[in-house]
Amino acid sequence: MRLHIVEDYQEMSKKAATIVASQVTLKPESVLGLATGSTPLGMYRNLVQMYRDDIIDLSEVVTFNLDEYLGLGPEHPQSYHHYMHKNFFNQVNIPEDNIHLPQGNSENIEQVCREYDRKIARYKGIDLQVLGIGVNGHIGFNEPDNKLKTATHQVRLTEDTIKANSRFFSSEEEVPRRAVSMGMGSIMQARMILLLASGKQKALAIKNSISGEITTEVPASLLQLHPEVITIVDREAAMYID
Ligand code: F6R
């Protein structure tokens, strides 16, 4: 694992965008695995600027998002579909047909999950997977448990995650209790992983993930087994790293 400790969120975001930009420059038809939440917002802003400045062209890029809330349709303002279009897709030139997110409001979630994995396999897996990390060490919505799933699946969100994500909703009650998440299989099979974390609330999860025991109770700790992980953390998120 390559670890970069940077000064702050701005520097983390810039460095992350530079890595994504390098990936799509080297391989224009790259398959990117993308995350939502607060962490990658600055990275998306930097990528949008690079696109406007003609530094990158995303016309051949294919994307697969990590997750979506169960029950929220694409138009719902808190859905990850909405987030991705608002913060990234609507501002760059990735063709709509190349964009994939699990459909959270389908009648048949099992089929959505199976089809999602089939599509990822059809594109021969993910070249670069961007990850944030939960305060509890989750990646995607693979929550701490005594076992983890490899395939895309339905999950019940933990209380930690519901609490952490309630900041995007008007109350904690409104946070969906379930989600669809890419499993550990697609994440671990990505050819390269970019793990991002900012802020002291992530410090313990980062310490446990990069230097703790490898355990399904800290899903991000499994990344220690991946050969190509770049971790970029700011000073606060790095405060417990020895
Ligand atoms: C989001 C996702 C989650 C977040 C994590 C951190 O698509 O998969 O694992 O990356 O919950 O969220 P933030 O960045 O909001 O702290």
Residues whose N, C-alpha, C, O or C-beta is under 5 A from the ligand:
A	BS01	F6R	A35 T36 G37 S38 T39 P40 L66 D67 L131 G132 I133 G134 H138 I139 G140 F141
